[in-house]
């Protein structure tokens, strides 16, 4: 059973987000928006903004944001369905449910999310209320995990019976979808069976809290079964792009501007239960660049926890290199021998753990101590190797001031001339520059000459932003007009391109675009944050337009803004192409090539003339 999409949209359209949020936050009108103290982090100066026009909220302090359902989910710690019901009750709207069979129009993604949601509730219910969940309950009792924490993380248990979930799921979900998500499998004889039977279940959430997959830990020793089993990758789950626990930790990470990174599910859950909530886990996989980029949206200060085993840091060097390249400030905590975060916090408590984190050292200090412990500096050849490795780590840091600080530190500690270390560093930096591709969003391939690149100027940045702002007016005529002249792929800045693609897809599907209708379906946190910032009127279309057209109504002014912006955008595109052609003409290798380039040049100049005529 589910709430139909059209009913959800009816409820969202009928409610005024200001009325709902005003029940919990003291709001006052400022300009077009409402302002108040953010309920999701401590602040003295109001940065929590609610847009009545766009029906969304956004905090410029902690970056919380979304539509009315997202506010209730975050504030009252309830599910999406519960939030929809809560708003419907306030409005007196009767909710009608539909069976899974009646959801032909539901997207493939949404169907998979629904299957995972049903599975999560099944596993959770088994663990908390059913007799066959006793094994799981005993396990969590032994690990000192409380029921409140079990509920908060939606932990579950899959009974040993090989087809328990299959039987439960038969009349509730599409079994083919459950197979696609790795919840069930098919035997050689065609019989269906539970993939996670006999395991503790850890639901894996997206950053905005939707269940995308599961991790399962087997409880009985079985030499033929892996200790941990994870969901396979799907269109809603890519292991290397998610961090376990981020949906729970992101607000605290932003508040403290620091994240603690651990390896396993239980490490994270134990720390969280003990009040250390700015923690994420990589869940036994090597840290990826996508995960680091995701984390950088919340904080660039990371604390890594290693045990006393020297091999621990060596195995994590690739992860550390990725963090260094993304300008993270890395500090490392050494746990006592034989301890992991889970055992340490349960034995010694939060205060002792916090003290340990305060004693964390920089990666440079840790790496130096590591080489000293291994006796590198007792031998001249090995000393040189260690110093080169220290400098190599510094070459990954883009902040020149920080690099120079570390160079001075190495020089002083080992009595090596700074210029010698700088020379070694310069060699590595030159090598890296040769291997690097141009920075993302600084240049974009030229369509006429793929080997040429277009520099992204401030003018391009402003024009692209203004086109997105035109989309956000919500005017179907404006959106249709813009898309009749440009495609999303023509945006040079990746973030703008992603938003244009999102709007293009939504507009083609519905013939309209409303931020509040889509904001909480966006998985990419960077796209969501940027879209909220633009929507909440932090930026606005040039205020000079009203001065230029003082006696005209808003729709006329908007049309003129649209025409002028499109003319500038298309004209700039053509100017860039013409510049490249003129550049190529000067370096032709044959007369035939020159004639061909001049022919292309004539076409572009004719196109520019037509453009000026069309937009005048």
C-alpha positions as CSV (number, residue, x, y, z in Angstrom):
1,X,0.0,0.0,0.0
2,X,1.3,3.5,-0.9
3,X,0.0,7.0,-1.2
4,X,-0.5,7.9,-4.9
5,X,1.8,10.6,-6.3
6,X,-1.0,12.8,-7.4
7,X,-2.4,12.7,-3.8
8,X,1.0,13.7,-2.4
9,X,1.2,16.5,-4.9
10,X,-2.4,17.7,-4.0
11,X,-1.4,17.8,-0.3
12,X,1.8,19.6,-0.9
13,X,0.1,22.2,-3.2
14,X,-2.7,22.8,-0.7
15,X,-0.5,23.6,2.3
16,X,1.3,26.8,3.0
17,X,4.8,25.9,4.3
18,X,4.9,29.1,6.4
19,X,1.9,28.1,8.4
20,X,3.4,24.7,9.2
21,X,6.9,25.9,10.1
22,X,5.4,28.8,12.2
23,X,4.0,26.2,14.5
24,X,7.6,25.3,15.5
25,X,9.7,28.4,14.6
26,X,9.1,32.1,15.4
27,X,9.1,33.6,11.9
28,X,9.1,37.3,10.9
29,X,8.7,38.7,7.4
30,X,11.7,40.1,5.7
31,X,11.2,41.2,2.1
32,X,9.6,38.4,0.2
33,X,10.7,35.7,2.7
34,X,10.3,34.8,6.3
35,X,13.2,34.6,8.7
36,X,13.8,32.8,12.0
37,X,16.4,31.0,14.2
38,X,17.2,27.6,12.7
39,X,15.7,24.7,14.7
40,X,18.4,22.3,13.4
41,X,21.5,24.0,14.8
42,X,22.4,26.5,17.5
43,X,22.6,30.1,16.2
44,X,22.1,33.6,17.6
45,X,21.6,35.4,14.3
46,X,18.7,34.2,12.2
47,X,19.8,32.4,9.0
48,X,16.7,30.1,8.6
49,X,14.7,31.3,5.6
50,X,11.3,30.3,4.4
51,X,10.1,31.2,0.9
52,X,6.3,31.4,0.7
53,X,6.5,31.8,-3.1
54,X,8.6,28.8,-3.7
55,X,7.2,26.8,-0.7
56,X,10.7,25.7,0.5
57,X,13.0,26.4,3.5
58,X,16.7,26.8,3.7
59,X,19.2,27.5,6.4
60,X,22.3,29.5,5.3
61,X,24.1,28.3,8.4
62,X,23.8,24.5,8.4
63,X,22.4,24.1,4.9
64,X,19.3,22.2,6.0
65,X,16.5,22.7,3.5
66,X,13.6,21.2,1.5
67,X,9.9,21.4,1.2
68,X,7.2,21.1,3.9
69,X,7.5,17.3,4.2
70,X,11.2,17.4,4.6
71,X,10.9,20.0,7.4
72,X,8.5,17.7,9.4
73,X,10.7,14.7,8.7
74,X,13.7,16.4,10.1
75,X,12.1,18.3,13.0
76,X,9.8,15.5,14.3
77,X,12.1,12.6,13.2
78,X,9.3,10.9,11.2
79,X,9.2,9.1,7.9
80,X,8.1,10.7,4.6
81,X,4.8,8.9,4.7
82,X,4.2,10.0,8.3
83,X,5.0,13.6,7.2
84,X,2.5,13.4,4.3
85,X,-0.2,12.1,6.7
86,X,0.6,14.8,9.2
87,X,0.0,17.6,6.7
88,X,-3.1,15.9,5.3
89,X,-4.6,15.8,8.8
90,X,-4.0,19.5,9.3
91,X,-5.7,20.2,6.0
92,X,-8.6,17.7,6.5
93,X,-7.6,15.9,3.3
94,X,-8.6,12.2,3.2
95,X,-5.7,10.0,2.0
96,X,-6.6,7.1,-0.4
97,X,-4.1,4.4,-0.8
98,X,-3.3,2.3,-3.9
99,X,-1.9,-1.2,-4.2
100,X,1.5,-1.8,-5.8
101,X,-0.3,-3.2,-8.9
102,X,-1.7,0.3,-9.5
103,X,1.6,2.1,-9.8
104,X,2.4,1.7,-13.5
105,X,3.3,5.4,-13.7
106,X,5.7,5.1,-10.8
107,X,9.3,5.5,-11.8
108,X,11.7,2.6,-11.7
109,X,13.7,4.4,-9.0
110,X,10.7,5.0,-6.8
111,X,9.6,1.3,-7.1
112,X,13.0,0.2,-5.9
113,X,12.9,2.7,-3.0
114,X,9.5,1.3,-2.0
115,X,10.7,-2.3,-2.1
116,X,13.7,-1.4,0.2
117,X,11.4,0.5,2.5
118,X,9.1,-2.5,2.9
119,X,12.0,-4.8,3.4
120,X,13.5,-2.5,6.0
121,X,10.3,-2.4,8.0
122,X,10.0,-6.2,7.8
123,X,13.5,-6.8,9.1
124,X,13.0,-4.2,11.8
125,X,9.7,-5.7,12.9
126,X,11.2,-9.2,13.1
127,X,14.0,-7.9,15.4
128,X,11.9,-5.8,17.7
129,X,8.7,-7.8,18.1
130,X,8.8,-11.3,16.7
131,X,9.9,-14.5,18.4
132,X,12.2,-15.4,15.6
133,X,14.1,-12.1,16.2
134,X,15.3,-13.3,19.7
135,X,18.7,-14.2,18.3
136,X,19.2,-10.8,16.9
137,X,18.0,-9.1,20.1
138,X,20.5,-11.1,22.1
139,X,23.3,-10.0,19.8
140,X,22.5,-6.3,20.2
141,X,22.1,-6.7,23.9
142,X,25.6,-8.2,24.1
143,X,26.9,-5.3,22.0
144,X,25.2,-2.9,24.4
145,X,23.0,-1.4,21.7
146,X,19.7,0.1,23.1
147,X,16.3,-0.2,21.5
148,X,16.2,3.5,20.9
149,X,19.3,3.2,18.8
150,X,18.0,0.2,17.0
151,X,14.9,2.2,16.0
152,X,16.9,5.2,15.0
153,X,19.1,3.3,12.6
154,X,16.2,0.9,11.6
155,X,18.4,-2.1,12.4
156,X,16.8,-5.5,11.7
157,X,17.2,-9.2,11.7
158,X,16.5,-11.8,8.9
159,X,15.3,-15.2,10.4
160,X,17.1,-18.4,9.5
161,X,14.1,-19.7,7.6
162,X,15.3,-19.7,4.0
163,X,12.1,-18.3,2.4
164,X,10.7,-16.2,5.3
165,X,11.0,-12.9,3.4
166,X,9.9,-14.5,0.1
167,X,6.6,-15.6,1.7
168,X,6.1,-12.1,3.3
169,X,6.9,-10.3,0.1
170,X,4.8,-12.3,-2.4
171,X,1.6,-10.2,-2.2
172,X,3.3,-7.0,-1.2
173,X,6.1,-6.2,-3.7
174,X,7.4,-7.1,-7.2
175,X,9.6,-10.1,-6.6
176,X,11.7,-9.4,-9.7
177,X,12.5,-6.0,-8.2
178,X,13.5,-7.7,-4.9
179,X,15.8,-10.0,-6.9
180,X,17.3,-7.0,-8.7
181,X,18.0,-5.4,-5.3
182,X,19.6,-8.6,-4.0
183,X,17.0,-9.3,-1.3
184,X,16.1,-12.6,-2.7
185,X,17.7,-15.1,-5.1
186,X,16.7,-18.0,-7.3
187,X,18.1,-21.5,-6.9
188,X,19.2,-23.9,-9.6
189,X,15.7,-25.5,-9.6
190,X,13.9,-22.2,-9.8
191,X,13.0,-21.9,-6.1
192,X,13.2,-18.4,-4.5
193,X,15.2,-17.9,-1.3
194,X,16.2,-15.1,1.1
195,X,19.6,-13.7,0.5
196,X,20.1,-12.3,4.0
197,X,18.7,-15.1,6.1
198,X,20.3,-15.5,9.5
199,X,21.9,-12.1,9.5
200,X,21.8,-8.8,11.4
201,X,20.5,-6.2,9.0
202,X,22.0,-2.7,8.6
203,X,19.9,-0.5,6.2
204,X,22.1,1.8,4.1
205,X,20.6,5.3,3.5
206,X,21.2,7.9,0.9
207,X,22.3,11.3,2.3
208,X,18.7,12.4,2.5
209,X,17.6,9.3,4.4
210,X,16.1,7.0,1.8
211,X,17.0,3.3,2.0
212,X,19.1,2.3,-1.0
213,X,20.6,-1.0,0.2
214,X,21.4,-3.3,3.1
215,X,24.4,-4.8,4.8
216,X,24.0,-8.1,6.6
217,X,26.3,-9.7,9.3
218,X,26.0,-13.5,9.7
219,X,25.7,-14.6,13.3
220,X,26.4,-18.3,13.1
221,X,29.8,-19.4,11.9
222,X,29.5,-20.8,8.4
223,X,32.7,-21.5,6.3
224,X,30.6,-21.4,3.1
225,X,29.1,-17.9,3.8
226,X,30.7,-14.5,3.9
227,X,30.7,-12.8,7.3
228,X,29.2,-9.7,5.7
229,X,26.9,-9.5,2.7
230,X,26.0,-6.2,0.9
231,X,23.3,-5.4,-1.5
232,X,24.5,-5.4,-5.2
233,X,24.8,-2.0,-6.9
234,X,21.6,-0.8,-8.6
235,X,20.2,2.4,-10.1
236,X,19.6,3.7,-6.5
237,X,22.8,2.3,-4.9
238,X,26.4,2.8,-5.8
239,X,28.6,1.6,-3.0
240,X,31.5,4.0,-3.8
241,X,29.3,7.0,-3.7
242,X,27.8,6.7,-0.3
243,X,29.0,6.8,3.3
244,X,27.2,4.8,6.0
245,X,25.5,7.0,8.6
246,X,25.8,10.3,6.8
247,X,22.1,10.9,6.8
248,X,22.2,10.8,10.6
249,X,25.5,12.6,11.0
250,X,25.4,15.5,8.5
251,X,23.8,18.1,10.7
252,X,26.3,17.5,13.5
253,X,29.2,17.4,11.1
254,X,28.2,20.8,9.8
255,X,27.7,22.2,13.4
256,X,31.1,21.0,14.6
257,X,32.8,21.4,11.2
258,X,34.5,18.0,11.8
259,X,33.8,14.4,10.8
260,X,35.1,11.2,12.4
261,X,35.6,8.4,10.0
262,X,35.5,4.8,11.1
263,X,35.4,1.5,9.2
264,X,32.4,-0.6,10.4
265,X,28.7,-0.3,11.1
266,X,29.0,-1.2,14.8
267,X,31.8,1.3,15.3
268,X,29.6,4.1,14.0
269,X,26.5,2.9,15.9
270,X,28.3,2.6,19.2
271,X,29.8,6.1,18.9
272,X,26.5,7.6,17.9
273,X,24.7,6.0,20.8
274,X,27.3,7.4,23.2
275,X,26.7,11.0,21.9
276,X,29.5,11.2,19.3
277,X,27.2,11.9,16.3
278,X,29.5,13.5,13.7
279,X,30.7,10.1,12.5
280,X,30.5,8.2,9.2
281,X,31.7,4.8,8.1
282,X,33.2,3.5,4.9
283,X,31.9,0.0,5.7
284,X,35.0,-2.0,4.9
285,X,35.5,-0.6,1.4
286,X,38.4,1.6,0.2
287,X,37.5,5.3,0.4
288,X,36.7,6.7,-3.1
289,X,37.0,10.1,-4.6
290,X,33.2,10.3,-4.9
291,X,32.8,9.7,-1.2
292,X,35.4,12.4,-0.4
293,X,33.6,14.9,-2.7
294,X,30.3,14.0,-0.9
295,X,31.9,14.5,2.5
296,X,33.5,17.8,1.5
297,X,30.0,19.4,1.3
298,X,29.7,19.1,5.0
299,X,33.2,19.6,6.3
300,X,36.9,19.3,5.2
301,X,38.2,18.5,8.7
302,X,38.4,14.7,9.1
303,X,39.6,12.5,12.0
304,X,40.7,9.0,11.1
305,X,40.8,6.3,13.8
306,X,43.6,3.7,13.5
307,X,44.6,0.9,15.8
308,X,48.2,0.5,17.0
309,X,49.1,-1.8,14.1
310,X,51.5,0.0,11.7
311,X,49.9,-1.9,8.8
312,X,46.7,0.0,9.5
313,X,47.9,3.4,8.2
314,X,49.8,1.7,5.3
315,X,46.6,0.1,4.1
316,X,44.8,3.4,4.3
317,X,47.4,5.4,2.4
318,X,45.3,5.6,-0.8
319,X,42.4,6.9,1.2
320,X,44.6,9.5,2.8
321,X,46.0,10.6,-0.6
322,X,42.5,11.2,-1.9
323,X,41.7,13.3,1.2
324,X,44.9,15.3,0.8
325,X,44.2,16.0,-2.9
326,X,40.7,17.4,-2.0
327,X,42.3,19.8,0.6
328,X,41.1,18.0,3.7
329,X,42.7,18.7,7.0
330,X,43.5,15.2,8.3
331,X,44.1,14.3,11.9
332,X,44.8,10.8,13.1
333,X,43.9,9.1,16.4
334,X,45.9,6.1,17.6
335,X,43.7,3.6,19.5
336,X,45.2,1.5,22.2
337,X,46.3,-2.0,21.1
338,X,43.5,-4.4,20.7
339,X,40.8,-1.7,20.8
340,X,38.5,-0.5,18.1
341,X,36.1,2.6,18.3
342,X,33.2,0.3,19.4
343,X,35.0,-1.4,22.2
344,X,36.8,1.7,23.4
345,X,33.8,3.9,23.7
346,X,31.8,1.2,25.5
347,X,34.6,0.5,27.9
348,X,35.8,4.1,28.6
349,X,32.8,6.3,27.7
350,X,32.4,9.5,25.7
351,X,34.6,11.8,27.8
352,X,37.7,9.5,27.4
353,X,36.9,9.2,23.7
354,X,36.7,13.0,23.3
355,X,40.0,13.3,25.1
356,X,41.6,10.8,22.6
357,X,40.2,12.8,19.7
358,X,41.7,16.1,21.1
359,X,45.1,14.4,21.1
360,X,44.8,13.6,17.4
361,X,47.9,14.5,15.4
362,X,48.2,15.8,11.8
363,X,48.8,13.2,9.1
364,X,52.3,14.6,8.6
365,X,53.2,14.1,12.3
366,X,51.7,10.6,12.2
367,X,53.5,9.6,9.1
368,X,56.8,10.8,10.5
369,X,56.3,8.9,13.8
370,X,55.4,5.8,11.7
371,X,58.8,5.9,9.9
372,X,60.6,6.5,13.2
373,X,58.8,3.5,14.8
374,X,60.0,1.3,11.8
375,X,63.6,2.5,12.2
376,X,63.9,4.3,8.9
377,X,66.0,7.1,10.4
378,X,68.7,4.8,11.7
379,X,70.0,4.2,8.2
380,X,71.0,6.9,5.7
381,X,69.4,5.2,2.6
382,X,66.1,4.5,4.4
383,X,66.2,8.0,5.8
384,X,66.3,9.4,2.3
385,X,63.4,7.1,1.3
386,X,61.3,8.3,4.3
387,X,62.0,12.0,3.6
388,X,61.0,11.6,-0.1
389,X,57.8,9.9,1.0
390,X,57.0,12.7,3.4
391,X,57.6,15.3,0.7
392,X,55.5,13.2,-1.8
393,X,52.6,13.5,0.6
394,X,53.0,17.3,0.8
395,X,52.9,17.4,-3.0
396,X,49.3,16.3,-2.8
397,X,48.3,19.4,-0.8
398,X,47.2,22.3,-3.1
399,X,47.6,25.0,-0.4
400,X,51.0,26.5,-1.0
401,X,51.2,28.1,2.5
402,X,50.5,24.8,4.2
403,X,53.1,23.0,2.1
404,X,55.7,25.6,3.0
405,X,54.9,25.3,6.7
406,X,55.4,21.5,6.5
407,X,58.7,22.0,4.6
408,X,60.0,24.1,7.4
409,X,58.9,21.5,9.9
410,X,60.7,18.7,8.1
411,X,63.8,20.9,7.6
412,X,64.0,21.8,11.3
413,X,63.3,18.2,12.5
414,X,65.8,16.4,10.3
415,X,68.4,19.2,9.7
416,X,67.9,19.2,5.9
417,X,68.2,22.5,3.9
418,X,64.8,23.9,3.0
419,X,65.9,24.6,-0.6
420,X,66.8,20.9,-1.0
421,X,63.3,19.9,0.2
422,X,61.7,22.5,-2.0
423,X,63.6,21.3,-5.0
424,X,62.3,17.7,-4.4
425,X,58.8,19.1,-4.0
426,X,59.0,21.1,-7.2
427,X,60.0,18.0,-9.2
428,X,56.9,16.2,-7.9
429,X,54.6,19.2,-8.5
430,X,55.8,19.6,-12.1
431,X,55.2,15.9,-12.7
432,X,51.7,16.2,-11.3
433,X,50.9,19.2,-13.5
434,X,51.9,17.3,-16.6
435,X,49.6,14.4,-15.7
436,X,46.6,16.5,-14.6
437,X,43.7,17.3,-16.9
438,X,42.3,20.9,-16.9
439,X,40.4,21.8,-13.7
440,X,36.7,20.9,-13.8
441,X,34.4,23.9,-14.6
442,X,37.4,26.1,-15.6
443,X,37.4,24.9,-19.2
444,X,35.0,23.1,-21.4
445,X,35.6,21.4,-24.8
446,X,34.8,23.4,-27.9
447,X,32.2,21.8,-30.1
448,X,33.8,23.0,-33.4
449,X,37.3,22.0,-32.4
450,X,37.3,19.4,-29.6
451,X,41.0,19.9,-29.0
452,X,40.3,23.5,-28.1
453,X,38.9,24.6,-24.8
454,X,36.6,27.5,-23.8
455,X,37.6,29.4,-20.7
456,X,34.7,29.9,-18.3
457,X,34.7,33.6,-17.6
458,X,32.7,35.5,-15.0
459,X,30.3,36.6,-17.8
460,X,29.5,33.0,-18.6
461,X,29.0,32.3,-14.9
462,X,26.5,35.1,-14.5
463,X,24.7,34.3,-17.7
464,X,24.2,30.7,-16.8
465,X,23.1,31.6,-13.3
466,X,20.5,34.1,-14.8
467,X,19.1,31.4,-17.1
468,X,18.6,29.0,-14.1
469,X,16.9,31.9,-12.3
470,X,14.6,32.3,-15.3
471,X,13.7,28.6,-15.0
472,X,12.9,29.2,-11.3
473,X,10.3,31.8,-12.0
474,X,8.1,28.8,-12.8
475,X,6.7,30.4,-15.9
476,X,6.0,27.6,-18.5
477,X,6.3,30.1,-21.3
478,X,9.7,31.2,-20.2
479,X,11.0,27.7,-19.6
480,X,9.6,26.6,-23.0
481,X,11.2,29.6,-24.8
482,X,14.6,29.0,-23.2
483,X,14.7,25.3,-24.0
484,X,13.6,26.0,-27.6
485,X,16.9,27.9,-28.0
486,X,19.4,25.9,-25.8
487,X,19.9,22.4,-24.6
488,X,21.0,21.5,-21.1
489,X,24.3,20.2,-22.5
490,X,25.2,23.7,-23.6
491,X,25.8,24.8,-20.0
492,X,29.5,24.9,-19.5
493,X,29.4,24.8,-15.7
494,X,28.7,21.3,-14.5
495,X,26.4,22.3,-11.6
496,X,24.3,24.5,-13.8
497,X,24.2,21.7,-16.4
498,X,22.9,19.2,-13.9
499,X,20.1,21.6,-12.7
500,X,19.2,22.4,-16.4
501,X,18.9,18.6,-17.1
502,X,16.7,18.1,-14.0
503,X,14.4,21.0,-15.0
504,X,14.3,19.8,-18.6
505,X,13.3,16.3,-17.6
506,X,10.6,17.5,-15.1
507,X,9.2,20.1,-17.6
508,X,8.9,17.5,-20.4
509,X,7.2,15.2,-18.0
510,X,4.7,17.6,-16.4
511,X,4.7,20.8,-18.6
512,X,5.7,22.8,-15.5
513,X,8.5,23.1,-12.9
514,X,8.1,23.7,-9.2
515,X,11.1,23.6,-6.9
516,X,9.1,22.3,-3.9
517,X,7.9,19.3,-5.9
518,X,11.3,18.0,-6.7
519,X,13.7,19.4,-4.1
520,X,13.6,16.3,-1.8
521,X,14.0,13.8,-4.7
522,X,17.4,15.1,-5.6
523,X,20.1,12.7,-4.4
524,X,23.1,15.0,-5.3
525,X,23.5,17.2,-2.2
526,X,25.6,19.8,-4.0
527,X,22.9,20.2,-6.7
528,X,20.2,20.4,-4.0
529,X,22.0,23.0,-1.9
530,X,22.7,25.2,-5.0
531,X,19.1,25.0,-6.2
532,X,17.8,25.9,-2.8
533,X,20.2,28.9,-2.6
534,X,19.0,30.2,-6.0
535,X,15.4,29.5,-5.2
536,X,15.4,31.2,-1.8
537,X,16.4,34.5,-3.5
538,X,20.0,34.8,-2.2
539,X,20.6,35.8,-5.8
540,X,18.2,37.6,-8.0
541,X,17.9,38.7,-11.6
542,X,19.5,42.1,-12.1
543,X,17.7,44.7,-10.1
544,X,18.4,47.2,-12.9
545,X,15.7,45.7,-15.1
546,X,12.9,47.3,-13.1
547,X,14.7,50.7,-13.5
548,X,15.0,50.1,-17.2
549,X,11.3,49.3,-17.5
550,X,9.7,51.2,-14.6
551,X,6.1,51.3,-15.9
552,X,5.7,47.8,-17.2
553,X,4.2,44.8,-15.4
554,X,6.2,41.9,-14.1
555,X,5.5,39.6,-17.0
556,X,6.6,42.1,-19.6
557,X,9.8,42.9,-17.7
558,X,10.4,39.1,-17.3
559,X,10.0,38.6,-21.0
560,X,12.5,41.3,-21.8
561,X,14.9,39.9,-19.3
562,X,14.6,36.5,-20.9
563,X,15.1,37.8,-24.4
564,X,18.1,39.9,-23.4
565,X,19.7,37.0,-21.4
566,X,19.2,34.5,-24.3
567,X,20.6,36.9,-26.8
568,X,23.8,37.5,-24.7
569,X,24.2,33.7,-24.1
570,X,23.8,32.7,-27.7
571,X,25.9,35.6,-28.9
572,X,28.7,34.7,-26.5
573,X,28.7,31.1,-27.7
574,X,29.0,32.3,-31.3
575,X,31.8,34.8,-30.5
576,X,33.8,32.0,-28.8
577,X,33.4,29.8,-31.9
578,X,34.3,32.6,-34.3
579,X,37.5,33.4,-32.2
580,X,38.5,29.8,-32.5
581,X,38.0,29.7,-36.2
582,X,40.0,32.8,-36.8
583,X,42.8,31.3,-34.6
584,X,42.7,28.1,-36.8
585,X,42.8,30.1,-40.0
586,X,46.1,31.6,-39.1
587,X,47.6,28.1,-38.7
588,X,46.2,26.2,-41.6
589,X,48.3,23.5,-43.3
590,X,46.7,23.7,-46.7
591,X,44.6,26.0,-48.9
592,X,41.7,23.5,-48.8
593,X,41.6,23.6,-45.0
594,X,41.6,27.4,-45.1
595,X,38.7,27.5,-47.5
596,X,36.7,25.1,-45.3
597,X,37.4,27.2,-42.2
598,X,36.3,30.4,-44.0
599,X,33.1,28.6,-45.1
600,X,32.4,27.7,-41.4
601,X,33.2,31.3,-40.4
602,X,30.7,32.6,-42.9
603,X,28.0,30.3,-41.5
604,X,28.6,31.5,-37.9
605,X,28.5,35.2,-38.9
606,X,25.3,34.6,-40.8
607,X,23.9,32.8,-37.7
608,X,24.9,35.8,-35.5
609,X,23.1,38.2,-37.9
610,X,19.9,36.1,-37.7
611,X,20.2,36.0,-33.9
612,X,20.4,39.8,-33.7
613,X,17.3,40.0,-36.0
614,X,15.4,37.4,-34.0
615,X,16.0,39.0,-30.6
616,X,15.4,42.7,-31.6
